[in-house]
Amino acid sequence: MSSSVAAPPATAPGTGERNDRGPEFFACRPIERPDAGPEERNGTSLACAVDAYRHARRCHTPGRTLRAAGRQRMADVNDVAAAVLDELDHGTVTTMKMQKLVYFCQAWSLGRTGGPLFDEPIEAWTNGPVVRRLFAQHRNKKHISIWDQGAADRLTSNERAIVRQVVATYGAMSPESLVEITHRDRPWADARAGLDPSAKSDVEISQSSMASFYGALPAAPAEAAQFAEASVRLEGGEPSPAVRSVLDDVAAGRTSADDAVAARLSQLSG
């Protein structure tokens, strides 16, 4: 059974600022005391990471981008395609399957972080989502094993994690199965509303529709833990081994998110 969370103190620990927002808000605040130790200066507390995990398990709400601070350029679709091929164990994929995996990478990024992996538009073709720029480069090819037009190392660690999660989820599926999934999901269906199933179309699948649909899907435990670590980095901190250990425990079911937050609150008020 989850531990009950004590009522918030009148002021935030270590700041002197009045607490009118509830316990979890100030559990997530950086500690600014001059004598604070390394763990306290970590930018974002364990409780903030666990709260991000708990939120991700409910659903991903678009709006917070986990891109690395100071990023000079966005990776393009060729870089994402190269990363997809890197993550596939067999290294060879049909062009249809690569198109669908690249689509899911973009959709998951929009849903999980609120930001795209690349700027190129995705169109709602008869056989599912297609990036026309990729299609122009692999036209008349059925299989590919390398993608020299892009470089996977142009992706940030968080972006690469999204590609890894997509390939882990969909990489073993057939191209036909992936087409069926995209046809069931609303972004492709909404873009083709009113069209005959066999009609050609260059209608773009909007980023807002992908963000809304895939952002409402709950994350798996391991993915939620990765999201929580990325949230810590977004706030300027770096997850310590202790933070990662607790997130692993929560993801594995050895403790609850509520218990982890309660324990951190107890440390702050102790």
ROBA-786863 format. One record per residue (C-alpha): residue number from 1; chain; residue in one letter; x, y, z. Coordinates in nm, 2 decimals. Layout:
BEGIN
+-----+----+----+--------+--------+--------+
!   i ! ch ! aa !      X !      Y !      Z !
+-----+----+----+--------+--------+--------+
! NUM !  A !  A !      X !      Y !      Z !
...
+-----+----+----+--------+--------+--------+
//
This chain:
BEGIN
+-----+----+----+--------+--------+--------+
!   i ! ch ! aa !      X !      Y !      Z !
+-----+----+----+--------+--------+--------+
!   1 !  A !  M !   0.00 !   0.00 !   0.00 !
!   2 !  A !  S !   0.13 !   0.35 !  -0.09 !
!   3 !  A !  S !   0.25 !   0.57 !   0.20 !
!   4 !  A !  S !   0.04 !   0.88 !   0.26 !
!   5 !  A !  V !   0.20 !   1.21 !   0.18 !
!   6 !  A !  A !   0.23 !   1.45 !   0.46 !
!   7 !  A !  A !   0.07 !   1.80 !   0.44 !
!   8 !  A !  P !   0.31 !   2.05 !   0.28 !
!   9 !  A !  P !   0.51 !   2.28 !   0.51 !
!  10 !  A !  A !   0.43 !   2.65 !   0.52 !
!  11 !  A !  T !   0.75 !   2.73 !   0.34 !
!  12 !  A !  A !   0.95 !   2.53 !   0.08 !
!  13 !  A !  P !   1.25 !   2.35 !   0.24 !
!  14 !  A !  G !   1.57 !   2.56 !   0.21 !
!  15 !  A !  T !   1.41 !   2.85 !   0.02 !
!  16 !  A !  G !   1.20 !   3.05 !   0.27 !
!  17 !  A !  E !   0.93 !   3.07 !  -0.01 !
!  18 !  A !  R !   0.57 !   3.01 !   0.09 !
!  19 !  A !  N !   0.44 !   2.68 !  -0.02 !
!  20 !  A !  D !   0.09 !   2.73 !  -0.18 !
!  21 !  A !  R !   0.13 !   2.46 !  -0.45 !
!  22 !  A !  G !   0.13 !   2.13 !  -0.26 !
!  23 !  A !  P !   0.41 !   1.90 !  -0.16 !
!  24 !  A !  E !   0.52 !   1.77 !  -0.50 !
!  25 !  A !  F !   0.59 !   2.11 !  -0.64 !
!  26 !  A !  F !   0.85 !   2.19 !  -0.39 !
!  27 !  A !  A !   0.99 !   1.84 !  -0.39 !
!  28 !  A !  C !   1.08 !   1.91 !  -0.75 !
!  29 !  A !  R !   1.25 !   2.25 !  -0.68 !
!  30 !  A !  P !   1.63 !   2.29 !  -0.68 !
!  31 !  A !  I !   1.77 !   2.34 !  -0.33 !
!  32 !  A !  E !   1.94 !   2.68 !  -0.32 !
!  33 !  A !  R !   2.10 !   2.69 !   0.02 !
!  34 !  A !  P !   2.47 !   2.79 !   0.01 !
!  35 !  A !  D !   2.57 !   2.48 !   0.22 !
!  36 !  A !  A !   2.37 !   2.24 !   0.00 !
!  37 !  A !  G !   2.56 !   1.92 !  -0.09 !
!  38 !  A !  P !   2.61 !   1.77 !  -0.44 !
!  39 !  A !  E !   2.29 !   1.57 !  -0.43 !
!  40 !  A !  E !   2.08 !   1.88 !  -0.33 !
!  41 !  A !  R !   2.24 !   2.08 !  -0.60 !
!  42 !  A !  N !   2.14 !   1.83 !  -0.87 !
!  43 !  A !  G !   1.89 !   2.08 !  -1.02 !
!  44 !  A !  T !   1.59 !   1.85 !  -1.00 !
!  45 !  A !  S !   1.52 !   1.62 !  -0.71 !
!  46 !  A !  L !   1.44 !   1.25 !  -0.71 !
!  47 !  A !  A !   1.08 !   1.34 !  -0.64 !
!  48 !  A !  C !   1.06 !   1.53 !  -0.97 !
!  49 !  A !  A !   1.20 !   1.24 !  -1.16 !
!  50 !  A !  V !   0.95 !   1.00 !  -1.00 !
!  51 !  A !  D !   0.66 !   1.24 !  -1.06 !
!  52 !  A !  A !   0.76 !   1.26 !  -1.43 !
!  53 !  A !  Y !   0.77 !   0.88 !  -1.44 !
!  54 !  A !  R !   0.42 !   0.86 !  -1.28 !
!  55 !  A !  H !   0.29 !   1.11 !  -1.53 !
!  56 !  A !  A !   0.43 !   0.92 !  -1.83 !
!  57 !  A !  R !   0.27 !   0.60 !  -1.71 !
!  58 !  A !  R !  -0.07 !   0.78 !  -1.72 !
!  59 !  A !  C !  -0.01 !   0.95 !  -2.06 !
!  60 !  A !  H !   0.24 !   1.17 !  -2.24 !
!  61 !  A !  T !   0.11 !   1.53 !  -2.26 !
!  62 !  A !  P !   0.27 !   1.72 !  -2.55 !
!  63 !  A !  G !   0.44 !   2.04 !  -2.48 !
!  64 !  A !  R !   0.78 !   1.97 !  -2.31 !
!  65 !  A !  T !   1.06 !   1.91 !  -2.55 !
!  66 !  A !  L !   1.35 !   1.70 !  -2.43 !
!  67 !  A !  R !   1.60 !   1.82 !  -2.68 !
!  68 !  A !  A !   1.95 !   1.89 !  -2.55 !
!  69 !  A !  A !   2.01 !   2.25 !  -2.45 !
!  70 !  A !  G !   2.20 !   2.45 !  -2.71 !
!  71 !  A !  R !   2.12 !   2.22 !  -3.00 !
!  72 !  A !  Q !   2.23 !   2.40 !  -3.32 !
!  73 !  A !  R !   2.03 !   2.20 !  -3.57 !
!  74 !  A !  M !   1.75 !   1.95 !  -3.59 !
!  75 !  A !  A !   1.83 !   1.61 !  -3.73 !
!  76 !  A !  D !   1.66 !   1.55 !  -4.06 !
!  77 !  A !  V !   1.47 !   1.25 !  -4.18 !
!  78 !  A !  N !   1.77 !   1.09 !  -4.33 !
!  79 !  A !  D !   1.95 !   1.09 !  -3.99 !
!  80 !  A !  V !   1.64 !   0.92 !  -3.84 !
!  81 !  A !  A !   1.63 !   0.66 !  -4.12 !
!  82 !  A !  A !   2.00 !   0.59 !  -4.06 !
!  83 !  A !  A !   1.94 !   0.55 !  -3.68 !
!  84 !  A !  V !   1.65 !   0.31 !  -3.75 !
!  85 !  A !  L !   1.87 !   0.09 !  -3.96 !
!  86 !  A !  D !   2.14 !   0.10 !  -3.69 !
!  87 !  A !  E !   1.89 !  -0.03 !  -3.43 !
!  88 !  A !  L !   1.76 !  -0.32 !  -3.64 !
!  89 !  A !  D !   1.94 !  -0.64 !  -3.55 !
!  90 !  A !  H !   1.92 !  -0.78 !  -3.91 !
!  91 !  A !  G !   2.04 !  -0.45 !  -4.07 !
!  92 !  A !  T !   1.82 !  -0.50 !  -4.37 !
!  93 !  A !  V !   1.46 !  -0.37 !  -4.41 !
!  94 !  A !  T !   1.20 !  -0.32 !  -4.68 !
!  95 !  A !  T !   1.15 !   0.04 !  -4.78 !
!  96 !  A !  M !   0.79 !   0.01 !  -4.68 !
!  97 !  A !  K !   0.88 !  -0.10 !  -4.33 !
!  98 !  A !  M !   1.15 !   0.18 !  -4.29 !
!  99 !  A !  Q !   0.89 !   0.44 !  -4.39 !
! 100 !  A !  K !   0.65 !   0.32 !  -4.12 !
! 101 !  A !  L !   0.93 !   0.30 !  -3.85 !
! 102 !  A !  V !   1.04 !   0.65 !  -3.94 !
! 103 !  A !  Y !   0.67 !   0.76 !  -3.91 !
! 104 !  A !  F !   0.64 !   0.61 !  -3.56 !
! 105 !  A !  C !   0.97 !   0.77 !  -3.46 !
! 106 !  A !  Q !   0.83 !   1.11 !  -3.55 !
! 107 !  A !  A !   0.49 !   1.03 !  -3.39 !
! 108 !  A !  W !   0.64 !   0.91 !  -3.07 !
! 109 !  A !  S !   0.87 !   1.21 !  -3.04 !
! 110 !  A !  L !   0.57 !   1.44 !  -3.09 !
! 111 !  A !  G !   0.36 !   1.25 !  -2.84 !
! 112 !  A !  R !   0.63 !   1.20 !  -2.58 !
! 113 !  A !  T !   0.82 !   1.53 !  -2.60 !
! 114 !  A !  G !   0.60 !   1.77 !  -2.79 !
! 115 !  A !  G !   0.87 !   1.82 !  -3.05 !
! 116 !  A !  P !   0.95 !   1.66 !  -3.38 !
! 117 !  A !  L !   1.26 !   1.46 !  -3.48 !
! 118 !  A !  F !   1.26 !   1.62 !  -3.82 !
! 119 !  A !  D !   1.09 !   1.89 !  -4.03 !
! 120 !  A !  E !   1.00 !   1.70 !  -4.34 !
! 121 !  A !  P !   0.63 !   1.64 !  -4.39 !
! 122 !  A !  I !   0.46 !   1.30 !  -4.38 !
! 123 !  A !  E !   0.19 !   1.23 !  -4.63 !
! 124 !  A !  A !  -0.11 !   0.99 !  -4.59 !
! 125 !  A !  W !  -0.06 !   0.75 !  -4.88 !
! 126 !  A !  T !  -0.27 !   0.45 !  -4.96 !
! 127 !  A !  N !  -0.03 !   0.21 !  -4.78 !
! 128 !  A !  G !   0.01 !   0.43 !  -4.48 !
! 129 !  A !  P !   0.23 !   0.73 !  -4.39 !
! 130 !  A !  V !   0.52 !   0.81 !  -4.63 !
! 131 !  A !  V !   0.79 !   1.08 !  -4.62 !
! 132 !  A !  R !   0.81 !   1.18 !  -4.98 !
! 133 !  A !  R !   1.18 !   1.29 !  -4.95 !
! 134 !  A !  L !   1.27 !   0.94 !  -4.84 !
! 135 !  A !  F !   1.06 !   0.78 !  -5.11 !
! 136 !  A !  A !   1.24 !   0.99 !  -5.38 !
! 137 !  A !  Q !   1.57 !   0.84 !  -5.26 !
! 138 !  A !  H !   1.47 !   0.48 !  -5.23 !
! 139 !  A !  R !   1.23 !   0.47 !  -5.53 !
! 140 !  A !  N !   1.25 !   0.14 !  -5.72 !
! 141 !  A !  K !   1.42 !  -0.03 !  -5.43 !
! 142 !  A !  K !   1.25 !  -0.30 !  -5.22 !
! 143 !  A !  H !   1.52 !  -0.36 !  -4.96 !
! 144 !  A !  I !   1.79 !  -0.14 !  -4.80 !
! 145 !  A !  S !   2.06 !  -0.22 !  -4.56 !
! 146 !  A !  I !   2.25 !   0.11 !  -4.52 !
! 147 !  A !  W !   2.14 !   0.47 !  -4.55 !
! 148 !  A !  D !   2.44 !   0.68 !  -4.64 !
! 149 !  A !  Q !   2.23 !   0.99 !  -4.68 !
! 150 !  A !  G !   2.20 !   1.03 !  -4.31 !
! 151 !  A !  A !   2.41 !   0.99 !  -3.99 !
! 152 !  A !  A !   2.26 !   0.85 !  -3.67 !
! 153 !  A !  D !   2.51 !   1.03 !  -3.45 !
! 154 !  A !  R !   2.34 !   1.36 !  -3.54 !
! 155 !  A !  L !   2.06 !   1.26 !  -3.30 !
! 156 !  A !  T !   2.08 !   1.35 !  -2.94 !
! 157 !  A !  S !   2.08 !   1.07 !  -2.68 !
! 158 !  A !  N !   1.71 !   1.14 !  -2.60 !
! 159 !  A !  E !   1.62 !   1.13 !  -2.97 !
! 160 !  A !  R !   1.81 !   0.81 !  -3.02 !
! 161 !  A !  A !   1.63 !   0.66 !  -2.72 !
! 162 !  A !  I !   1.30 !   0.73 !  -2.90 !
! 163 !  A !  V !   1.42 !   0.55 !  -3.21 !
! 164 !  A !  R !   1.54 !   0.26 !  -3.00 !
! 165 !  A !  Q !   1.20 !   0.23 !  -2.83 !
! 166 !  A !  V !   1.02 !   0.24 !  -3.16 !
! 167 !  A !  V !   1.24 !  -0.03 !  -3.31 !
! 168 !  A !  A !   1.20 !  -0.24 !  -2.99 !
! 169 !  A !  T !   0.82 !  -0.21 !  -3.02 !
! 170 !  A !  Y !   0.77 !  -0.25 !  -3.39 !
! 171 !  A !  G !   1.10 !  -0.38 !  -3.54 !
! 172 !  A !  A !   0.99 !  -0.75 !  -3.54 !
! 173 !  A !  M !   0.66 !  -0.68 !  -3.72 !
! 174 !  A !  S !   0.60 !  -0.73 !  -4.09 !
! 175 !  A !  P !   0.55 !  -0.43 !  -4.32 !
! 176 !  A !  E !   0.19 !  -0.53 !  -4.37 !
! 177 !  A !  S !   0.13 !  -0.54 !  -4.00 !
! 178 !  A !  L !   0.27 !  -0.19 !  -3.96 !
! 179 !  A !  V !   0.05 !  -0.06 !  -4.24 !
! 180 !  A !  E !  -0.25 !  -0.21 !  -4.06 !
! 181 !  A !  I !  -0.15 !  -0.03 !  -3.74 !
! 182 !  A !  T !  -0.11 !   0.31 !  -3.91 !
! 183 !  A !  H !  -0.45 !   0.26 !  -4.08 !
! 184 !  A !  R !  -0.62 !   0.20 !  -3.74 !
! 185 !  A !  D !  -0.45 !   0.50 !  -3.58 !
! 186 !  A !  R !  -0.64 !   0.83 !  -3.61 !
! 187 !  A !  P !  -0.37 !   1.06 !  -3.76 !
! 188 !  A !  W !  -0.35 !   0.87 !  -4.09 !
! 189 !  A !  A !  -0.73 !   0.80 !  -4.10 !
! 190 !  A !  D !  -0.82 !   1.17 !  -4.02 !
! 191 !  A !  A !  -0.59 !   1.29 !  -4.30 !
! 192 !  A !  R !  -0.76 !   1.07 !  -4.55 !
! 193 !  A !  A !  -1.12 !   1.14 !  -4.43 !
! 194 !  A !  G !  -1.36 !   1.13 !  -4.72 !
! 195 !  A !  L !  -1.12 !   0.96 !  -4.96 !
! 196 !  A !  D !  -1.17 !   0.62 !  -5.13 !
! 197 !  A !  P !  -0.94 !   0.36 !  -4.97 !
! 198 !  A !  S !  -0.75 !   0.32 !  -5.30 !
! 199 !  A !  A !  -0.73 !   0.69 !  -5.39 !
! 200 !  A !  K !  -0.39 !   0.86 !  -5.42 !
! 201 !  A !  S !  -0.33 !   1.14 !  -5.18 !
! 202 !  A !  D !  -0.06 !   1.38 !  -5.09 !
! 203 !  A !  V !  -0.24 !   1.52 !  -4.79 !
! 204 !  A !  E !   0.00 !   1.58 !  -4.50 !
! 205 !  A !  I !  -0.05 !   1.42 !  -4.16 !
! 206 !  A !  S !  -0.04 !   1.71 !  -3.92 !
! 207 !  A !  Q !   0.21 !   1.72 !  -3.64 !
! 208 !  A !  S !  -0.06 !   1.83 !  -3.41 !
! 209 !  A !  S !  -0.27 !   1.52 !  -3.48 !
! 210 !  A !  M !   0.03 !   1.29 !  -3.41 !
! 211 !  A !  A !   0.11 !   1.48 !  -3.09 !
! 212 !  A !  S !  -0.25 !   1.46 !  -2.97 !
! 213 !  A !  F !  -0.30 !   1.09 !  -3.05 !
! 214 !  A !  Y !   0.03 !   0.94 !  -2.95 !
! 215 !  A !  G !   0.06 !   1.18 !  -2.65 !
! 216 !  A !  A !  -0.25 !   1.02 !  -2.50 !
! 217 !  A !  L !  -0.10 !   0.67 !  -2.50 !
! 218 !  A !  P !   0.04 !   0.55 !  -2.17 !
! 219 !  A !  A !   0.41 !   0.46 !  -2.16 !
! 220 !  A !  A !   0.55 !   0.12 !  -2.07 !
! 221 !  A !  P !   0.74 !   0.12 !  -1.73 !
! 222 !  A !  A !   1.09 !   0.12 !  -1.88 !
! 223 !  A !  E !   1.01 !   0.39 !  -2.13 !
! 224 !  A !  A !   0.85 !   0.60 !  -1.85 !
! 225 !  A !  A !   1.18 !   0.57 !  -1.65 !
! 226 !  A !  Q !   1.38 !   0.69 !  -1.95 !
! 227 !  A !  F !   1.13 !   0.98 !  -1.99 !
! 228 !  A !  A !   1.18 !   1.07 !  -1.62 !
! 229 !  A !  E !   1.56 !   1.08 !  -1.66 !
! 230 !  A !  A !   1.53 !   1.30 !  -1.96 !
! 231 !  A !  S !   1.31 !   1.53 !  -1.76 !
! 232 !  A !  V !   1.58 !   1.57 !  -1.50 !
! 233 !  A !  R !   1.83 !   1.67 !  -1.77 !
! 234 !  A !  L !   1.58 !   1.91 !  -1.92 !
! 235 !  A !  E !   1.58 !   2.10 !  -1.59 !
! 236 !  A !  G !   1.96 !   2.13 !  -1.60 !
! 237 !  A !  G !   2.04 !   1.83 !  -1.37 !
! 238 !  A !  E !   2.20 !   1.49 !  -1.42 !
! 239 !  A !  P !   2.03 !   1.18 !  -1.27 !
! 240 !  A !  S !   2.25 !   1.04 !  -1.00 !
! 241 !  A !  P !   2.30 !   0.66 !  -0.96 !
! 242 !  A !  A !   2.06 !   0.68 !  -0.67 !
! 243 !  A !  V !   1.79 !   0.84 !  -0.88 !
! 244 !  A !  R !   1.84 !   0.58 !  -1.15 !
! 245 !  A !  S !   1.82 !   0.31 !  -0.90 !
! 246 !  A !  V !   1.49 !   0.43 !  -0.76 !
! 247 !  A !  L !   1.34 !   0.47 !  -1.11 !
! 248 !  A !  D !   1.45 !   0.11 !  -1.18 !
! 249 !  A !  D !   1.27 !   0.00 !  -0.86 !
! 250 !  A !  V !   0.96 !   0.19 !  -0.96 !
! 251 !  A !  A !   0.96 !   0.05 !  -1.31 !
! 252 !  A !  A !   1.01 !  -0.30 !  -1.18 !
! 253 !  A !  G !   0.73 !  -0.27 !  -0.93 !
! 254 !  A !  R !   0.96 !  -0.31 !  -0.63 !
! 255 !  A !  T !   0.82 !   0.02 !  -0.49 !
! 256 !  A !  S !   0.55 !   0.27 !  -0.59 !
! 257 !  A !  A !   0.59 !   0.62 !  -0.73 !
! 258 !  A !  D !   0.39 !   0.75 !  -0.43 !
! 259 !  A !  D !   0.63 !   0.57 !  -0.18 !
! 260 !  A !  A !   0.93 !   0.71 !  -0.36 !
! 261 !  A !  V !   0.79 !   1.07 !  -0.35 !
! 262 !  A !  A !   0.70 !   1.03 !   0.02 !
! 263 !  A !  A !   1.05 !   0.91 !   0.10 !
! 264 !  A !  R !   1.21 !   1.21 !  -0.07 !
! 265 !  A !  L !   0.97 !   1.45 !   0.10 !
! 266 !  A !  S !   1.06 !   1.30 !   0.44 !
! 267 !  A !  Q !   1.43 !   1.36 !   0.36 !
! 268 !  A !  L !   1.36 !   1.72 !   0.27 !
! 269 !  A !  S !   1.17 !   1.79 !   0.59 !
! 270 !  A !  G !   1.39 !   1.59 !   0.81 !
+-----+----+----+--------+--------+--------+
//
